[in-house]
């Protein structure tokens, strides 16, 4: 009682001082007391707006007012309810039972970063374990966490070290929405995703200049993934770079014959610790491939560097989980992942030996190839100087394209046939607990096939066009072997359909992946399926279900957008693609136009680092629609007579455009500023019907 009276008296004196200083109108006062508002001071002084808050117990170490608490309060307005469509709603009694916990979470969210740390420490071990398990399953590209070690570290100390809290906070940041998506009931005990990210970033800002530790690297890599999915690409790139530098410093300490820092002692490491470090180093390599692919930034960890450092091969999943046998040879003596890259096709293992338990090693080799594919595309692909010369044509052995294609096939042949989809289904691997990993490996293969072959397909064919190579300059300077283009287009479309099937089967099995790379796979497949849906002759009519698979990819992306912001740019590009190809396949609007008329559009199609180019894409479509019609090169399926404009060409084109836009019913017409409207309305004639997602699934 006396404590409450003291707080009231203190508040009254403070208010009198403010009034006497005459600093303008009195601000709204939050009264500290244990009763119910209004308090006696506000009643006596006739102060309205008395607000009850909890008594604050001073901490032993006071933080500045502009610390993490202020950031959290600005970013969040309290916990948000996440209810999956498949998740049963709680009854009123259950809601009343959980209400005190909700109030507690709200209080923690607005307090100091120390409170978020206490919240993480107070989480039931089952919740932490489920979050770690969810992360390991849903993000196979970062299979770097050793759950038994993390749980043991939590049990050994009453107050976990900062690096462990930063790691758990990063895991919770990327799994928070995933848990809600799958309807996990324990997700209701968690704060908002961004609050964990803020907390983890705040801890890492102090840890990155401390002596190198593996858990700091792991937390940085996970935060990199979070920033990438949130479309903060610069932060992702910087965090990844810091993680790599710390890992390199740690590795340097291990291999130096004498201690680089005499003040530090070399710690003795057991085989499990060595295995964790090895996986973490390869995790740095994979994330480096990701954040640099589709950009012009140089990689920090190319494969030759990993070979030079003699980073050993990662253990398989079983040995990594249970720990390597003490009788085994030292991991540092194991052979590197790949030999020196002197041969055209790098293959360090007998054909068909890598199984699903070695999937992390499989992903490492696959991402190395994928990074080379993206580098080829972003260095102008076939349009680069000399790439159209006879010796550089894709079918010629020894050409740049052929070497990359050979590496991709060698990587695939090194996997056990049980890893190959559709020979093996997602459901089979789900029964073993590897459904997500199996899906990820196959998505990586099929998107690489799709991107490599798509570079030589016409960007804007005509409705009559059959499989053919580039139809716009620069043209290839040699003739392709018989059926080469037919087989190439078939591989492109088959890869897109297999991506859609994988996404659908994974969803049906409950092993759906929501990581940014998988979103890029869905985007790439959807683009090709929209393409072949409007130009079926490009695949000789061999894709009757293109629209169905297109809807699967679009449905996935719409759900994906609820988890990661990075999907927004992809969906906008697909809307434009649908409109562009719908017009090109039904009217003469874009006859004679080529890839050169849609450079911004083409750039967006290849981007894993998504930039919103809606304005430029609209401008390109406007300009291409109003420019005079051109004659297409030979081999496009149309004669020059078909392309000759009549005397009323301009009027005919205008009428056709008006008619087309009237049929499109508004929001996706080329005159509408796409960036100012809500996505998902689309034209009825575009084949892009968000309202019918999954109707045919």
C-alpha positions in Angstrom: 0.0 0.0 0.0 2.8 2.4 1.0 4.6 1.6 -2.2 1.5 2.6 -4.2 1.1 5.9 -2.3 4.7 6.7 -2.8 4.4 6.1 -6.6 1.3 8.4 -6.7 3.0 11.1 -4.7 6.1 11.0 -7.0 3.9 11.2 -10.1 2.1 14.2 -8.6 5.3 16.1 -7.8 6.6 15.4 -11.3 3.4 16.8 -12.8 3.6 19.9 -10.7 7.1 20.6 -11.9 6.0 20.3 -15.5 3.1 22.7 -14.9 5.3 25.2 -13.1 7.8 25.2 -16.0 5.1 26.1 -18.3 6.2 23.8 -21.1 3.0 23.8 -23.0 0.0 21.5 -22.6 0.3 18.7 -20.1 1.0 15.4 -21.7 -1.0 12.3 -21.1 0.3 10.8 -17.8 0.7 7.0 -17.2 0.1 6.5 -13.5 2.0 3.8 -11.7 -0.1 2.1 -9.0 -1.6 -1.3 -8.1 -5.2 -0.3 -8.1 -7.6 0.5 -10.9 -7.7 3.8 -12.7 -8.3 6.7 -12.1 -5.9 7.0 -9.2 -6.4 9.4 -6.3 -3.9 11.9 -7.7 -5.6 12.1 -11.1 -9.0 12.4 -9.3 -7.8 15.2 -7.0 -6.1 17.1 -9.8 -8.9 16.5 -12.3 -6.5 14.9 -14.8 -8.3 12.9 -17.5 -6.8 9.9 -19.3 -5.4 8.1 -16.3 -3.6 5.0 -17.7 -2.8 2.0 -15.6 0.6 0.3 -16.2 2.4 -2.4 -14.3 4.9 -1.3 -11.5 8.4 -1.4 -13.0 11.2 -3.1 -11.0 14.5 -1.4 -11.7 17.1 -3.7 -13.3 20.6 -4.0 -11.9 21.9 -2.7 -15.2 19.8 0.0 -16.7 19.7 0.2 -20.5 19.4 3.4 -22.5 15.9 4.5 -23.4 16.7 4.1 -27.1 17.7 0.5 -26.8 16.0 -2.5 -28.3 12.9 -1.9 -26.3 12.1 1.3 -28.4 12.7 -0.5 -31.6 10.4 -3.4 -30.6 7.7 -1.0 -29.5 7.8 0.9 -32.8 7.8 -2.2 -34.9 5.1 -4.1 -33.1 1.7 -3.4 -31.8 1.3 -6.6 -29.9 1.2 -10.3 -30.8 -0.9 -11.3 -33.7 -3.1 -14.3 -33.9 -2.0 -16.9 -36.4 -4.7 -19.4 -37.3 -4.1 -21.8 -40.2 -7.1 -22.8 -42.3 -6.5 -26.3 -41.2 -6.0 -25.4 -37.5 -9.0 -25.9 -35.2 -10.1 -22.7 -33.5 -10.0 -22.6 -29.7 -13.2 -22.6 -27.7 -14.0 -19.6 -25.5 -12.9 -21.5 -22.4 -9.5 -22.2 -24.0 -9.1 -18.6 -25.0 -9.8 -17.5 -21.4 -7.3 -20.0 -20.2 -4.6 -18.7 -22.5 -5.4 -15.0 -22.0 -2.9 -14.4 -19.1 -0.1 -15.8 -21.3 -1.1 -13.4 -24.1 -0.9 -10.4 -21.7 2.5 -11.6 -20.5 3.8 -11.8 -24.1 2.5 -8.3 -24.8 4.3 -7.0 -21.8 7.6 -8.7 -22.8 7.3 -7.4 -26.3 7.4 -3.8 -25.2 10.1 -4.1 -22.6 13.8 -4.3 -22.7 15.8 -6.8 -24.8 16.6 -8.6 -21.6 12.9 -9.5 -21.3 13.0 -11.2 -24.7 16.0 -13.1 -23.5 14.1 -14.2 -20.4 11.1 -15.1 -22.6 13.4 -17.4 -24.6 14.9 -18.9 -21.5 11.4 -19.4 -20.0 10.1 -21.1 -23.2 9.3 -24.8 -22.5 12.2 -27.0 -23.8 9.6 -28.7 -26.0 8.9 -25.5 -27.8 12.6 -24.9 -28.4 13.1 -28.4 -29.5 10.2 -28.3 -32.0 11.5 -25.0 -33.4 14.9 -26.5 -34.0 13.4 -29.6 -35.5 11.2 -27.4 -37.8 14.2 -25.4 -38.9 16.2 -28.5 -39.7 13.4 -29.9 -41.8 12.2 -26.8 -43.5 15.6 -25.2 -44.4 17.7 -28.1 -45.8 20.2 -25.6 -47.2 21.3 -24.8 -43.7 21.5 -28.3 -42.1 24.1 -27.0 -39.7 22.5 -27.2 -36.3 23.3 -30.1 -34.0 20.2 -30.2 -31.8 21.6 -32.5 -29.0 24.5 -30.1 -28.5 22.2 -27.0 -28.3 19.9 -28.7 -25.9 22.8 -29.8 -23.7 24.1 -26.3 -23.6 20.8 -25.0 -22.5 20.6 -27.5 -19.7 24.1 -27.0 -18.4 23.8 -23.3 -17.6 21.1 -21.3 -15.8 21.8 -18.3 -18.1 22.8 -19.2 -21.6 25.6 -17.3 -23.2 24.8 -14.5 -25.7 25.8 -16.5 -28.8 23.4 -19.3 -27.8 20.5 -16.8 -27.2 21.3 -15.1 -30.6 21.2 -18.5 -32.3 17.9 -19.5 -30.8 16.4 -16.1 -31.5 17.4 -16.3 -35.1 15.8 -19.8 -35.4 12.6 -18.5 -33.9 12.6 -15.6 -36.3 12.6 -17.8 -39.4 10.4 -20.6 -38.0 7.7 -18.4 -36.4 5.6 -18.0 -39.5 6.3 -21.6 -40.6 4.9 -22.9 -37.3 1.7 -20.9 -37.8 1.4 -22.1 -41.4 1.4 -25.7 -40.4 -1.0 -25.0 -37.5 1.4 -25.9 -34.7 -0.4 -25.2 -31.4 2.8 -24.3 -29.7 3.2 -21.3 -32.0 0.8 -19.4 -29.8 3.5 -19.2 -27.1 5.8 -17.2 -29.4 6.3 -13.5 -30.0 6.2 -11.9 -33.4 8.9 -12.9 -35.9 10.5 -9.5 -36.2 10.9 -9.2 -32.4 13.1 -12.3 -32.4 15.1 -10.9 -35.4 15.6 -7.6 -33.6 16.8 -9.3 -30.5 19.2 -11.6 -32.4 20.6 -8.7 -34.4 21.2 -6.7 -31.2 23.2 -9.5 -29.7 25.1 -10.2 -32.9 26.1 -6.5 -33.1 28.2 -7.1 -30.0 29.4 -10.6 -30.8 30.7 -10.1 -34.3 33.9 -8.4 -33.1 34.4 -10.9 -30.2 36.6 -14.0 -30.5 35.2 -16.2 -33.3 32.6 -18.8 -32.3 30.7 -21.2 -34.4 27.3 -20.4 -32.9 27.7 -16.7 -33.9 28.4 -17.8 -37.5 25.3 -20.0 -37.5 23.1 -17.2 -36.1 24.5 -14.8 -38.8 23.7 -17.3 -41.6 20.1 -17.8 -40.3 19.6 -14.0 -40.1 20.9 -13.8 -43.6 18.2 -16.1 -44.7 15.6 -14.0 -42.8 16.8 -10.8 -44.4 16.8 -12.3 -47.9 13.2 -13.5 -47.6 12.3 -10.1 -46.2 13.7 -8.4 -49.3 16.5 -6.6 -47.3 19.1 -7.8 -49.7 21.9 -5.5 -48.7 21.7 -6.6 -45.0 21.6 -10.2 -46.1 24.8 -9.8 -48.2 26.6 -8.0 -45.3 25.5 -10.5 -42.7 26.6 -13.4 -44.9 30.0 -11.7 -45.5 30.5 -11.2 -41.7 29.7 -14.9 -41.1 32.2 -16.0 -43.7 35.0 -13.8 -42.3 34.4 -15.1 -38.8 34.4 -18.7 -40.1 37.6 -18.0 -42.0 39.2 -16.6 -38.8 38.1 -19.7 -36.9 39.5 -22.0 -39.5 42.8 -20.1 -39.6 43.2 -20.5 -35.9 42.7 -24.3 -36.3 45.2 -24.8 -39.1 48.0 -22.4 -38.1 51.0 -24.3 -36.8 51.4 -21.8 -34.0 48.8 -19.8 -32.2 48.1 -16.6 -34.0 47.0 -14.9 -30.8 49.3 -15.9 -27.9 46.6 -14.7 -25.4 44.2 -17.3 -26.6 44.4 -21.0 -25.9 43.4 -23.6 -28.4 40.5 -25.5 -27.2 40.3 -29.3 -27.5 37.5 -30.3 -29.8 35.7 -33.6 -30.0 34.7 -35.2 -33.3 31.2 -33.8 -33.0 32.5 -30.2 -32.6 34.6 -30.7 -35.7 31.7 -32.0 -37.7 29.6 -29.0 -36.6 32.3 -26.6 -37.7 32.6 -28.4 -41.1 28.9 -28.2 -41.8 28.8 -24.6 -40.8 31.7 -23.8 -43.2 29.8 -25.4 -46.0 26.7 -23.6 -44.9 28.6 -20.4 -45.5 29.4 -21.6 -49.0 25.8 -22.3 -49.8 24.6 -19.0 -48.5 27.4 -17.2 -50.4 26.1 -18.9 -53.6 22.6 -17.7 -52.8 23.2 -14.1 -51.9 25.6 -13.5 -54.9 23.5 -15.4 -57.5 21.6 -13.0 -59.6 23.8 -10.1 -58.7 27.1 -8.7 -59.8 28.8 -9.1 -56.5 31.8 -11.4 -56.5 31.6 -14.5 -54.3 33.7 -14.7 -51.1 33.9 -18.5 -51.0 34.2 -20.0 -54.5 34.7 -23.7 -54.7 38.4 -23.4 -55.5 38.9 -21.5 -52.2 37.1 -24.3 -50.3 39.4 -26.8 -52.0 42.5 -24.8 -51.2 41.4 -24.6 -47.5 41.0 -28.4 -47.5 37.6 -28.2 -45.8 36.6 -31.8 -45.3 33.4 -33.4 -46.6 30.4 -33.0 -44.3 29.2 -36.1 -42.4 26.0 -37.8 -43.5 22.9 -37.1 -41.5 23.1 -40.2 -39.3 26.7 -39.7 -38.3 26.2 -36.0 -37.8 23.2 -36.6 -35.4 24.7 -39.4 -33.4 28.3 -38.3 -33.6 31.1 -39.9 -35.5 32.7 -43.1 -34.2 35.7 -42.3 -32.1 37.5 -45.0 -33.9 37.1 -43.3 -37.2 39.9 -41.3 -38.7 40.1 -37.6 -38.0 37.6 -35.6 -40.0 40.3 -33.2 -41.0 42.0 -36.1 -42.9 39.0 -36.9 -45.0 39.2 -36.0 -48.7 37.7 -32.7 -49.8 34.3 -32.5 -51.4 35.6 -32.2 -54.9 39.1 -32.5 -56.6 40.8 -29.7 -58.3 38.5 -28.4 -61.0 40.7 -29.3 -63.9 38.3 -31.7 -65.6 35.2 -30.6 -67.5 32.8 -32.6 -65.3 33.7 -32.5 -61.6 32.7 -35.8 -60.0 34.4 -36.9 -56.8 32.3 -40.0 -56.1 31.3 -43.2 -58.0 28.1 -43.0 -60.0 24.9 -43.4 -57.9 26.5 -43.6 -54.5 25.1 -40.5 -52.6 21.8 -41.2 -50.9 19.4 -39.0 -49.0 21.4 -39.2 -45.8 24.2 -37.4 -47.7 21.8 -34.8 -49.1 23.7 -31.9 -47.6 26.8 -32.9 -49.6 24.5 -33.2 -52.6 23.2 -29.7 -52.1 26.7 -28.3 -51.8 27.7 -29.7 -55.3 24.3 -28.6 -56.7 24.6 -25.0 -55.5 28.1 -24.7 -56.9 26.6 -25.5 -60.3 23.6 -23.3 -59.8 25.8 -20.4 -59.0 27.7 -20.9 -62.3 24.4 -21.0 -64.2 23.3 -17.7 -62.6 26.7 -16.2 -63.3 26.3 -17.2 -67.0 22.8 -15.6 -67.2 23.8 -12.4 -65.5 26.8 -12.0 -67.7 24.5 -11.7 -70.8 24.3 -15.5 -71.4 24.2 -16.2 -75.2 24.5 -12.4 -75.9 27.9 -12.2 -74.3 30.8 -11.5 -76.8 31.7 -14.6 -78.7 29.0 -16.8 -77.2 27.2 -17.2 -80.6 30.4 -18.3 -82.4 30.3 -21.8 -83.8 32.6 -23.3 -81.2 30.5 -21.8 -78.4 27.1 -23.0 -79.5 25.5 -25.1 -76.7 25.6 -28.4 -78.5 29.3 -28.2 -79.2 31.5 -30.2 -76.7 33.9 -27.9 -74.9 31.7 -24.8 -75.1 30.9 -22.9 -71.9 27.3 -24.1 -71.9 28.2 -27.7 -72.6 30.7 -27.8 -69.8 28.1 -26.5 -67.3 25.5 -28.9 -68.6 28.0 -31.8 -68.3 28.7 -30.8 -64.7 25.0 -30.8 -63.9 24.5 -34.2 -65.4 27.5 -35.6 -63.6 26.2 -34.2 -60.3 22.8 -35.9 -61.0 24.4 -39.2 -61.9 26.4 -39.2 -58.6 23.1 -39.5 -56.7 21.5 -42.8 -55.9 18.5 -43.4 -58.1 16.2 -43.2 -55.0 17.0 -39.5 -54.9 15.6 -39.0 -58.5 12.1 -37.6 -58.9 9.7 -38.8 -60.4 11.3 -42.3 -60.1 10.8 -41.9 -56.4 8.0 -40.0 -54.8 7.9 -37.4 -52.0 5.7 -39.7 -50.0 8.3 -42.4 -49.9 10.9 -40.1 -48.4 8.3 -38.5 -46.1 8.0 -42.0 -44.5 11.7 -41.8 -43.7 11.6 -38.2 -42.5 13.4 -36.8 -45.5 10.5 -35.5 -47.5 11.6 -31.8 -47.5 15.3 -32.7 -48.3 14.3 -34.9 -51.2 12.0 -32.2 -52.5 14.8 -29.6 -52.2 17.4 -31.7 -54.0 15.2 -32.3 -57.0 14.0 -28.7 -57.2 17.6 -27.6 -57.4 18.2 -30.0 -60.3 15.2 -29.1 -62.3 15.5 -25.3 -61.9 19.1 -25.6 -63.1 18.0 -27.5 -66.2 15.2 -25.0 -66.8 17.5 -21.9 -66.5 20.3 -23.4 -68.7 18.0 -24.3 -71.6 15.6 -21.3 -71.4 18.5 -18.9 -72.3 18.3 -20.1 -75.9 14.5 -20.3 -76.3 12.7 -17.3 -78.0 11.5 -14.8 -75.4 8.5 -13.8 -77.4 7.5 -16.4 -80.0 4.4 -16.2 -82.3 1.4 -18.4 -82.0 2.6 -20.5 -85.0 6.2 -20.8 -83.7 7.5 -24.4 -83.2 10.7 -25.3 -81.3 13.5 -23.1 -82.5 16.6 -21.3 -81.2 17.0 -17.6 -80.7 15.1 -15.5 -83.2 16.5 -12.1 -82.3 20.1 -10.9 -82.6 22.7 -12.1 -82.0 21.9 -15.3 -83.8 23.8 -18.5 -83.4 26.5 -18.9 -86.1 26.0 -22.6 -86.5 23.1 -25.0 -87.2 21.9 -27.2 -84.4 21.8 -31.0 -84.8 18.5 -32.5 -85.8 15.8 -32.4 -83.0 18.1 -30.5 -80.7 15.6 -27.6 -80.2 12.7 -30.0 -79.8 14.5 -31.9 -77.1 15.7 -28.6 -75.4 12.2 -27.2 -75.2 10.8 -30.5 -73.9 13.4 -30.5 -71.1 12.4 -26.9 -70.2 8.7 -27.7 -69.9 9.2 -31.0 -68.3 11.4 -29.4 -65.6 8.7 -26.8 -65.0 6.0 -29.4 -64.7 8.2 -31.5 -62.3 8.7 -28.5 -60.1 4.9 -28.0 -59.9 4.4 -31.6 -59.2 7.0 -31.6 -56.4 5.4 -28.6 -54.8 2.0 -30.2 -55.0 3.1 -33.6 -53.6 5.1 -31.9 -50.8 2.0 -29.9 -49.8 -0.1 -33.1 -49.9 2.4 -34.9 -47.7 2.7 -32.0 -45.2 6.4 -31.4 -46.1 5.9 -28.1 -47.9 8.9 -25.9 -48.1 8.8 -22.1 -47.6 12.4 -21.1 -48.1 13.3 -18.2 -50.6 15.1 -20.5 -53.0 12.1 -22.8 -53.3 10.0 -19.7 -54.0 12.4 -18.8 -56.9 11.9 -22.4 -58.2 8.1 -21.9 -58.2 8.4 -18.5 -59.9 10.7 -19.9 -62.7 8.4 -22.8 -63.3 5.3 -20.6 -63.3 6.8 -18.4 -66.0 7.5 -21.3 -68.3 4.1 -22.8 -67.8 2.4 -19.5 -68.6 4.6 -19.3 -71.7 3.8 -22.8 -73.0 0.1 -22.4 -72.0 -0.2 -19.4 -74.5 2.2 -20.9 -77.1 1.5 -24.6 -77.0 3.1 -25.2 -80.4 6.5 -24.2 -78.9 6.4 -27.7 -77.3 4.6 -29.4 -80.2 1.4 -29.6 -78.1 3.0 -31.9 -75.6 1.8 -29.9 -72.5 -2.0 -30.3 -72.3 -1.9 -29.8 -68.5 0.3 -26.6 -68.5 -2.5 -24.5 -67.1 -3.1 -26.9 -64.2 0.5 -26.9 -63.2 0.7 -23.2 -63.7 -2.1 -22.8 -61.1 -0.2 -25.0 -58.7 2.8 -22.8 -58.8 0.7 -19.6 -58.5 -1.2 -21.1 -55.6 2.1 -21.9 -53.9 3.5 -18.4 -54.5 0.3 -16.8 -53.0 0.7 -18.8 -49.9 4.5 -18.1 -49.9 3.8 -14.4 -50.0 2.2 -14.7 -46.6 5.5 -15.9 -45.2 8.1 -13.9 -47.1 7.9 -10.5 -48.8 10.3 -11.6 -51.5 7.3 -13.1 -53.4 5.8 -9.7 -54.2 8.1 -9.0 -57.0 7.8 -12.4 -58.5 4.0 -12.3 -58.5 4.0 -8.9 -60.2 6.4 -10.1 -62.9 4.1 -13.2 -63.5 1.1 -10.9 -63.9 2.9 -8.9 -66.5 4.0 -12.1 -68.2 0.5 -13.4 -68.3 -0.8 -10.2 -69.9 2.1 -10.0 -72.4 1.7 -13.6 -73.6 -2.1 -13.4 -73.6 -2.0 -10.4 -76.0 0.9 -11.8 -78.1 -0.9 -15.1 -78.6 -4.4 -13.6 -79.5 -3.7 -10.3 -81.2 -1.1 -8.8 -83.5 -0.1 -6.3 -80.8 3.5 -7.5 -80.3 4.2 -9.1 -83.7 7.8 -8.6 -84.6 8.8 -7.8 -81.0 11.8 -9.6 -79.6 13.7 -9.9 -76.3 15.5 -6.7 -77.1 12.2 -4.8 -76.6 11.7 -6.3 -73.1 15.1 -6.0 -71.5 13.8 -5.1 -68.0 11.2 -7.8 -68.3 13.9 -10.4 -69.2 16.1 -9.2 -66.4 13.2 -9.7 -63.9 12.6 -13.3 -65.2 16.2 -14.3 -64.2 16.3 -12.6 -60.8 16.6 -14.4 -57.5 17.3 -11.0 -55.9 13.9 -9.5 -56.8 13.7 -5.8 -57.8 10.3 -4.3 -58.5 10.4 -3.2 -62.1 6.7 -2.9 -62.7 7.0 0.7 -64.0 9.7 -0.3 -66.5 7.8 -3.4 -67.6 4.7 -1.3 -68.2 6.7 1.2 -70.3 8.2 -1.6 -72.4 4.8 -3.1 -73.1 3.4 0.3 -74.0 6.3 1.1 -76.3 6.3 -2.3 -78.0 2.5 -2.1 -78.6 2.7 1.3 -80.3 5.8 0.8 -82.3 5.5 -0.1 -86.0 5.2 -3.8 -86.8 8.4 -5.5 -87.9 9.2 -8.5 -90.0 10.4 -11.6 -88.1 13.4 -13.6 -89.1 12.9 -16.9 -91.0 12.0 -20.0 -89.0 9.5 -18.3 -86.7 6.5 -20.0 -88.3 5.2 -16.9 -90.2 5.8 -15.7 -93.7 6.6 -12.1 -94.6 3.2 -11.8 -96.3 1.5 -12.5 -93.0 3.4 -9.7 -91.4 2.8 -7.0 -94.0 0.7 -4.2 -92.5 -2.3 -3.0 -94.5 -3.0 0.6 -95.3 -5.0 1.1 -92.1 -2.5 -0.6 -89.8 -2.4 2.1 -87.2 -6.2 2.2 -86.9 -6.5 -1.6 -86.9 -3.9 -1.8 -84.2 -5.6 0.8 -82.0 -9.0 -1.0 -82.4 -7.4 -4.3 -81.6 -5.8 -2.9 -78.5 -9.0 -1.2 -77.3 -10.9 -4.5 -77.9 -8.2 -6.4 -76.0 -8.3 -4.1 -73.0 -12.1 -4.1 -72.9 -12.0 -7.9 -72.6 -9.4 -7.7 -69.9 -11.9 -5.8 -67.6 -9.6 -3.2 -66.3 -7.0 -3.6 -63.6 -4.4 -5.3 -65.8 -4.6 -3.1 -68.8 -1.3 -1.6 -69.9 -2.4 1.9 -69.0 -3.1 1.0 -65.3 -0.2 1.7 -62.9 0.4 -1.8 -61.6 2.3 -0.7 -58.5 -0.8 1.1 -57.2 -3.2 -1.8 -57.2 -3.8 -4.8 -55.1 -2.5 -8.0 -56.6 -4.3 -10.5 -57.2 -6.9 -9.3 -59.8 -6.0 -10.4 -63.3 -7.5 -10.4 -66.8 -9.9 -13.1 -67.6 -8.1 -14.0 -70.9 -4.7 -14.3 -69.3 -5.0 -17.8 -67.9 -3.8 -16.4 -64.6 -6.8 -17.0 -62.3 -5.9 -16.6 -58.6 -9.5 -17.3 -57.7 -9.3 -20.8 -59.0 -6.0 -21.8 -57.3 -6.0 -25.5 -56.7 -9.3 -26.1 -58.3 -7.8 -28.7 -60.6 -5.3 -30.0 -58.1 
